[in-house]
Amino acid sequence: MSDTKLRRLEQYDVFDFKVEKVEQPPLLKEENGRTIEIPQSPKILMKGILQKADTLNQNGRIYPRAVLEREVRNYQKFIIENRAVGELDHPDSSVVNLKNVSHVVREAYMENNGAVVGTIEVLNKTPSGAILAGLVESGIKLGISSRGVGSTRKQGEYYVVQDDFQLICWDMVSEPSTPGAFMIPEGKAIDEDELREVFKRSDRIDRVLNEILSCKVR
């Protein structure tokens, strides 16, 4: 990896998103022989760059394009199954805590320039989602940060994320590169019991199939 591809950020990456509100049809409820329409709040969608490959982040880490591209491809299963959820702020665990879920990723794909672009739906009916919706409505600058497990290798003044990295989710944060966001520090073995809570058997099979298919494409 050439240093010319890297860009040192003065601060952290702010989630530079565009807000789109999608009107929802009213809920219909039968009451005393009449149909009552109950208005629903519009969906709040946030569209922007989720992450960047080959870019030095505030934590001094670089995610190689091949690794990030593979994880985005594997993450499609979570999106299709409607379980690509994230939390408001990074927790201490690698397991997504459902009571703290604030949003769900509806799409994520990598562009030619190495940027991972995505669409996030704010879950304004959850406690954390309601807070996130309030922040968005108030125009507060927000950050987004990936959460994953894996190892890093020191290269000069920065650390390169290694091939064993596995993406868990994207969280909404005040500082995207907060310490502890990368759950497994350099040199530490991955806790298989904890990973089983995150990736079920079908997820692991899907990852293997994706690897086989990508090798055939190459």
Secondary structure, 3 states (H helix, E strand, C coil): CCHHHCCCCCCCCECCCEEEEECCCCEEEEECCEEEEECCCCEEEEEEEEEECCCCCCCCEECCHHHHHHHHHHHHHHHHCCCCEEEECCCCCCCCCHHHEEEEEEEEEECCCCEEEEEEEECCCCHHHHHHHHHHHCCCCCEEEEEEECCEEEECCEEEECCCCEEEEEEEECCCCCCCCECCCCCCCCCHHHHHHHCCHHHHHHHHHHHHHHHHHC
